[in-house]
Amino acid sequence: MTDTTHRALGRLRVLRLGDALAVRLTPIEAHTLALAMFAVRDGRSAETELFMSPIASDALFVAQVQADGLLVETPAGGYPLGWPAVSALAAALSPAAVPA
């Protein structure tokens, strides 16, 4: 996870999955995605797919919810994230989204 600045949108979070995917998110988008990740991890959401088309990014975030975590779609193929990795990624996206 890194930060960058967009000339019109301001601060952005950059979600990277190795060399396979880089998605630039506004802080609100990052927070929303983190909340969704925690919700599916904890079983508070019955969603089977997480999707986000960020305003500042050419890349999409698409992930299938599976029993053992998320399978994120990338141009290089599926990128599996187990629940511990999902938790760490969501916390990095938005520390304010971490469940109490």
C-alpha positions in Angstrom: 0.0 0.0 0.0 1.4 3.4 -1.0 0.1 6.9 -1.3 0.2 9.3 -4.2 -1.3 12.6 -5.1 -3.6 13.4 -8.0 -3.6 16.9 -9.3 -7.4 17.3 -9.0 -8.5 14.6 -6.5 -5.7 15.0 -3.9 -4.4 12.1 -1.9 -4.9 8.6 -3.2 -4.2 5.2 -1.8 -2.6 2.8 -4.2 -3.6 -0.9 -3.7 -0.9 -3.2 -5.2 -1.0 -6.9 -5.5 2.5 -7.8 -6.6 3.1 -6.8 -10.2 -0.4 -8.1 -11.1 -2.6 -5.1 -10.2 -2.4 -1.5 -9.1 -5.6 0.4 -8.2 -5.6 4.0 -7.2 -8.4 4.8 -4.7 -9.6 8.0 -3.1 -9.7 7.8 0.7 -13.5 7.4 0.7 -13.2 4.6 -1.9 -10.5 2.9 0.1 -12.6 3.1 3.3 -15.7 1.7 1.4 -13.7 -1.2 0.0 -12.2 -1.9 3.5 -15.6 -2.0 5.0 -16.8 -4.4 2.4 -13.8 -6.7 2.9 -14.4 -6.8 6.7 -18.2 -7.4 6.1 -17.7 -10.5 3.9 -14.8 -11.7 6.1 -17.0 -11.6 9.2 -20.1 -13.0 7.5 -22.1 -9.7 7.9 -22.5 -9.5 4.2 -23.8 -12.3 1.9 -22.2 -10.7 -1.2 -20.4 -13.1 -3.5 -18.4 -10.5 -5.3 -16.7 -7.2 -4.5 -16.5 -4.7 -7.3 -15.2 -1.1 -7.4 -14.4 1.1 -10.4 -12.4 3.9 -8.8 -12.6 7.4 -10.2 -8.8 7.9 -10.3 -7.8 4.5 -11.7 -7.8 2.7 -15.0 -7.9 -0.6 -13.2 -11.0 -2.2 -11.6 -11.1 -4.0 -8.3 -13.1 -7.3 -8.7 -12.9 -10.1 -6.2 -14.9 -13.3 -5.8 -15.7 -14.1 -2.2 -14.7 -17.7 -1.3 -14.8 -19.8 1.8 -11.1 -19.2 2.5 -10.8 -15.5 1.4 -11.0 -13.5 -1.8 -9.9 -14.3 -5.3 -9.0 -11.0 -6.9 -9.2 -10.7 -10.7 -6.0 -9.3 -12.3 -4.7 -9.1 -15.8 -2.3 -11.9 -14.9 -5.1 -14.1 -13.5 -6.7 -14.8 -10.2 -4.8 -13.5 -7.1 -5.8 -15.4 -3.9 -5.9 -13.6 -0.6 -6.7 -15.7 2.5 -8.7 -14.1 5.3 -5.6 -13.0 7.2 -4.3 -11.2 4.1 -7.7 -9.7 3.5 -7.7 -8.3 7.0 -4.3 -6.8 6.7 -5.1 -5.2 3.3 -8.4 -3.8 4.6 -6.7 -2.4 7.7 -4.0 -0.8 5.5 -6.7 0.7 3.1 -8.5 2.3 6.0 -7.5 1.9 9.7 -10.9 3.5 10.6 -12.7 0.6 9.1 -11.2 -2.0 11.4 -14.1 -3.6 13.5 -14.0 -2.8 17.2 
